[in-house]
């Protein structure tokens, strides 16, 4: 036959990592009405009435509550939208984000 040797080339695929997740945290304050907090949770985080009530009461009792876990961009957007909804009505409602461990 021929003197040409053929070698199989293996394709090197880079290993993709899952994006790091971030927690959206609701911080309690003494001025924002509970009904408004529930409304924001239902609108921004698509929670049911009972879920929103539980999250709001947990934040009220403990001072803070993890609302949901998303990728960084989504978490920051939802936290900003929730905080701005409170600011638009004149309430000090605050959502923050932090990396999940």
N, C-alpha and C positions, 0 to 999 in steps of 0.2 A: 504494500500500500504506500502511503506517503509518510514522509518524515514529520509531518505537522502533528503536533500534539494539541489536543483540545482540553481545556480545563473549564470546569463549570465555575462561573462567577456567582458568588452569593451576594444578594442584595442586602445592604445594611440599612435597616430601618431604625430611625432614632426612637428611643423609648419615650412615649409621651406620658407626662404625669398628669394626674387629675388636678384641676385648679384648687387652690387652697380655699376652704370655706370660711365664711365670716358670719358671726351671730349678729342679729339685729336685736337690740335691747331697749325696752321701754323703761324709762326712769319715772318714778312717781314724783308728783308735785301736789301741793295742797290747794291749787287754784283751778286747774282744768276740771270741768265737770265730767263725771264718770260716763254719762251718756255720750258726750262728745268723743271721749277716748274710744268707746265701743264703736261709734260711727266710723272713726278713722281706721280702726283695726279691720272692720268689715270691708271698707272701701279699698284700702291700700294693700292689705294682706289677704283679702278674699276669705275671711273667716266667717263662720256661721255666728249667729247671735250668741249661742251658748259658749262657743270657743272664745269669742271676744270678751264675754263677761268673765270667764275664768282667767284669761290673761290679765285683764284689767285689775281684777281682785288680787291676783298674785303679786302684781307690781305694787298695788296699794298696801298690801300687808308686809311685803318683804323689802320694799324700796326700789326694786328693779325686777324685771322678768325678761327672759329670752323669748322673743316673739317668734322668730323663724331663723333658719340658717340657709344662706344663699352663697353664690360666688361673690367675690368682692364688689364688682360693679353693680350687681343687682342689689346687694345688701345696702350699699351706700346710697343708691338711688331711692330705694324704698324708705330708708331712714330719713333722708332729706325731704322727700315728699310728705311724710308723716309730720315731721317737725314744722315744715312750711304751712301745712294745713292748720296747725295750731296757731302759728304766728299770724296767719291771715285773719283768724277770729280773735286775736289778742290774748291767747293763752300761752303759758310757758311750757307747753307739751314738748318733750324731748325724747328723741330716739337716737341711739348711738350704735356704732358697730365696733366689733373687735374680732380678731382672728380666733377661729376655733382651734383648740389644742388637740 
